[in-house]
């Protein structure tokens, strides 16, 4: 299991040394002020933050507020560690988004227990998010995740003026497979295709099971020419491979694919691109299957 990284923020170096020693089973990064803490969180994969309240220039409350206002850092749990014990200070800590509150001087075992509790809770939350965004059969992203993430990917492509393409793939004659071999074999075909797609996936690609036997691949920084090459590689791999059934019979199937590219200068959502890819896919189906068609804006 990957070691969790904890950020400790306190303007007193002695306090930092104590916390770093106490948290020796974790990767610990320390900061003596809020500005440095915010920069570290942007650069590192932080699992938990231990945050002092009373610091010069930017206190812990303000640091917490800024973290919770940032979509990329808002889910990091924050435990306030402070000498302030009045009810107003405690209430404010929770109001700005703190997960827990530990007063100084703290008991080492209690602090470790609080840290472990927050990290475990974060793991459970991450698991729930994964379940909500993943297709259980293929372990690919689901349609809901695709809808949520495309806005961010499109915005990035527009800002950086980079090409963005999309492939829509559909298993040919999938109903015949189900009718001939049974739905359990149909499921095997879907899982097999998902494995091939993952194997050929580039690091930046986003693959999702869009529905039934239909899949979508979002290709950042990829123009139409290269998107068609990627689609052709997938089509050819499926065409030349087969699934071995229990009776040693081999099941072959093919894909039809539609490819489209985003007009990053003019389009503000991905749905028009999906529509074009779907139309291209329909053309591939109607003109013989096991082929690629494309449609541009």
Secondary structure by P-SEA (a helix, b strand, c coil): ccbbbbbbbcccaaaaaaaaaaacccbbbbbccaaaaaaaaacccccccccccccccccaaaaaaaaaaccccccbbbbbbcccccaaaaaaaaaacccccccccccaaaaaaaaaaaaaaaaaaaaaaaaaccccccccccaaaaaaaaaaaaaaaaaabbbbbbbbbbbcaaaaaaaaccaaaaaaaaaaaaaaaaaacccccccccccccbbbbbbccccaaaaaaaaaaaaaaaaabbbbccccbbbbbbbbbbbbbbcccccccaaaaaaaaaaaaaaaaaacccbbbbbcc
